[in-house]
Amino acid sequence: MWLIVAAIAVVAAVALLLRRRGQVALDLNDTDKLVLSYVRKTGGAYESDIARSLGLPRTTVFKSVRRLERAGLISVEKRDGRNFVTPR
């Protein structure tokens, strides 16, 4: 009996996780999509380079990168004190 309950709980948790990922992806705005496309095209770039290349304010790119990171679409690592963004 406990095994069935545990299996149902696991299936429900996985379904909830997949639903959340889908919702996050739907919440991406045009800037997020533009930044994600650029990062995927280049294979990775510093936030400041993304801003310069796309003609966007650095704060806009910073916020977009944080949303994309929370969605699991990119990863961010510090390199020489700067944020380097790579696609996942």
Secondary structure, DSSP 8 states (H G I E B T S, - for coil): -HHHHHHHHHHHHHHHHHHHHHHHHHT--HHHHHHHHHHHHHS-EEHHHHHHHHT--HHHHHHHHHHHHHTTSEEEEEETTEEEEEE-
